[in-house]
Amino acid sequence: MKKKIFAFFLLFAIIATSVTSFAQKVYSCNYKSDADVKVYVSDYKSDADLVVYTTEYKSDATDNSGIWYFCQYKSDADKKIYFCDYKSDADIIIYFSKYKSDAGWQRNDKKHLMYKRN
């Protein structure tokens, strides 16, 4: 019986962690050293690792799908980003889209950079 209860709580903890491990609430830092991820904004969608759609509602930014909500306060954000002037300085290259349906990862090899670390 104790093994079943332990297994249930372990399964619950894994599911709860996986649900909250996404990060799309971002804060734009003024200094590179404050950021978790350095980002370069491309003029071309084909150059991007991630196509980003910005939303006005925090509730829309729930998973690692490219829908970002920009927080006013650093403490509210899951990830702190810094916008680089040069592509070579960036961890991720993004493209801002006007359409929510365009949001998403173009290249999955950098997807791990936007996951929230608990």
C-alpha positions as CSV (number, residue, x, y, z in Angstrom):
1,M,0.0,0.0,0.0
2,K,2.8,2.4,0.9
3,K,4.5,1.7,-2.4
4,K,1.3,2.6,-4.3
5,I,0.9,5.9,-2.4
6,F,4.6,6.7,-3.0
7,A,4.3,5.9,-6.7
8,F,1.2,8.1,-7.0
9,F,2.9,11.1,-5.3
10,L,6.0,10.6,-7.5
11,L,3.9,10.5,-10.6
12,F,2.0,13.6,-9.5
13,A,5.3,15.4,-8.8
14,I,6.7,14.6,-12.2
15,I,3.5,15.8,-14.0
16,A,3.4,19.0,-11.9
17,T,7.0,19.7,-12.7
18,S,6.5,19.1,-16.4
19,V,3.5,21.4,-16.6
20,T,5.3,24.3,-14.9
21,S,8.7,23.8,-16.6
22,F,7.9,26.0,-19.7
23,A,8.9,29.6,-20.0
24,Q,7.3,32.2,-22.2
25,K,6.8,35.0,-19.7
26,V,9.9,37.1,-20.5
27,Y,11.6,40.2,-19.2
28,S,13.8,42.3,-21.4
29,C,17.1,43.2,-19.5
30,N,19.2,46.2,-20.1
31,Y,22.4,44.4,-19.5
32,K,23.7,41.2,-21.1
33,S,25.0,39.9,-17.7
34,D,21.5,40.0,-16.2
35,A,20.0,37.8,-19.0
36,D,19.4,34.1,-19.1
37,V,19.2,34.1,-22.9
38,K,20.7,36.5,-25.4
39,V,18.4,37.1,-28.4
40,Y,18.9,38.6,-31.9
41,V,15.9,39.8,-33.9
42,S,16.1,38.8,-37.5
43,D,14.3,40.6,-40.4
44,Y,13.7,37.3,-42.1
45,K,11.6,34.4,-40.9
46,S,13.9,31.9,-42.6
47,D,16.9,33.0,-40.4
48,A,15.0,32.4,-37.2
49,D,15.4,29.6,-34.7
50,L,12.1,30.7,-33.1
51,V,9.1,32.7,-34.6
52,V,7.6,34.8,-31.8
53,Y,4.2,36.3,-31.4
54,T,3.8,38.7,-28.5
55,T,0.5,38.6,-26.6
56,E,-1.1,41.1,-24.2
57,Y,-2.4,38.4,-21.9
58,K,-0.2,36.5,-19.5
59,S,-2.5,33.5,-19.7
60,D,-1.7,33.0,-23.4
61,A,2.0,32.4,-22.7
62,T,1.8,29.0,-21.1
63,D,4.2,26.8,-23.0
64,N,7.4,26.8,-25.1
65,S,5.5,27.5,-28.3
66,G,6.8,31.0,-29.2
67,I,4.0,33.0,-27.7
68,W,5.6,35.5,-25.4
69,Y,4.3,37.8,-22.8
70,F,6.6,40.7,-21.8
71,C,6.5,41.2,-18.1
72,Q,6.9,44.6,-16.5
73,Y,8.9,43.2,-13.6
74,K,11.9,40.9,-13.6
75,S,10.4,38.8,-10.7
76,D,7.3,37.9,-12.8
77,A,9.3,36.5,-15.7
78,D,10.2,32.9,-16.3
79,K,13.2,34.0,-18.5
80,K,15.2,37.2,-18.7
81,I,16.4,38.0,-22.2
82,Y,18.8,40.5,-23.6
83,F,18.4,41.8,-27.2
84,C,21.8,41.7,-29.0
85,D,22.9,44.0,-31.8
86,Y,24.8,41.2,-33.5
87,K,23.7,37.8,-34.6
88,S,27.0,36.2,-33.5
89,D,26.4,37.3,-29.9
90,A,23.0,35.7,-29.6
91,D,22.0,32.3,-28.2
92,I,18.7,32.4,-30.1
93,I,17.7,34.1,-33.3
94,I,14.0,35.2,-33.4
95,Y,11.6,36.7,-35.8
96,F,8.6,38.6,-34.6
97,S,5.3,37.7,-36.4
98,K,2.1,39.6,-36.5
99,Y,0.2,36.3,-36.5
100,K,-0.3,33.9,-33.6
101,S,-0.5,30.9,-35.9
102,D,3.1,31.6,-37.1
103,A,4.6,31.2,-33.7
104,G,6.8,28.2,-33.0
105,W,10.2,26.7,-33.2
106,Q,11.9,26.5,-36.6
107,R,14.9,24.6,-35.2
108,N,14.5,22.5,-32.2
109,D,18.1,22.3,-31.2
110,K,17.9,25.5,-29.1
111,K,14.5,24.8,-27.7
112,H,16.0,23.9,-24.3
113,L,17.2,27.4,-23.7
114,M,13.7,28.7,-23.2
115,Y,12.6,26.1,-20.7
116,K,12.2,27.3,-17.1
117,R,14.6,26.0,-14.5
118,N,12.9,25.4,-11.2
